[in-house]
Amino acid sequence: MMPRSERNSETVRSNGEDDDVADVSDIIKINERDVVRNYAGIMFECQQFYSGFVRPETPPPPPGIQVTTRVTITRAQAIEKLEPYLTRARQEKFQASVNDELAKRMSEEIVQVMDAETKTWLRTWAIFVDKPDILKWVDDAKDDMETVEYTETRTLPGRAMWSNDPADTIIQDLLDCASAPGVPDAVRHLNRAATYAINHYVKAMEKKHRTWANAEAMNNLDAVMNTIRDEGSKTRDLIMNKLDALMNTIKDEGNKTRELIKSGKRTHEEAFQKEESDL
């Protein structure tokens, strides 16, 4: 009878896939009868083992948010935006660096509010420095206007896909979104319920991690204290051994000294007795 792994390989190979994919049935550990019936599910599970899909380490950049505002600009404000480059361009004979800075600050609305004399000069300047866009703005600005209103659209960076903000801040943002005007009541209640569930889960995980961190810290502290105690015991034993050795040395030296004194005393007594006998 054919082994189970070979029968599974034959079953999957009959669907036109490579041998490498067929061997996954042994990894996933499903019944042979389910291989064909759940083939799509197996292939989905196999993606995590064999596909080229890689989850990115960082999320894609968030889409920008377009904000449109109503802007009013006056002639005085326009001249303030162009200075000091407008004056320098007139005085310094169209230097390239000054021209670039002046062109960077120019816009169609600024040209529209300029007086006739400045528009005439700007037209000559635009021709000389080859700025066709500015030349067109000057030619189109035939009316003498001191104030212009226009709409300005700016693209602001969107909020990041994930944030380093505290969990409470993010939860509150979700609740604010659920309370936004125009959100149907059913959707609002559903969002709030889901947000509160997420909040409960986050708090539970925070508590779990705090408990784990405290236990880990206590274990590390116990290990440090045990190390200190062991090292203290070793140091104490070493000192006591050295003291014992020193005391033994002193005792031995004392005994040697006493023996020498006794030996010297006997020698003197013997010499004295010999002198008396000679007399």
Buried (B, 14 or more C-beta within 10 A) or exposed (E): EEEEEEBBBEBBEEEEBEEEBBBBBEEBEBEEEEBEEBBEEBBEBBEEEEEEEEEEEEEEEEEEEEEEEEEEBEBEEBBEBBEEBBEBBBEEEEEEEBBEBBBEEBBBBBBBBBEEEBBEBBBEBBEEBEBEEBBEBBEEBEEEEEEBEEEEEEEEEEEEEEEEEEBEEBBBBBBEEBEEEEBEEEEBEEBBEEBEEBBEEBEEEEEEEEEEEEEEEEEEEEEEEEEEEEEEEEEEEEEEEEEEEEEEEEEEEEEEEEEEEEEEEEEEEEEEEEEEEEE
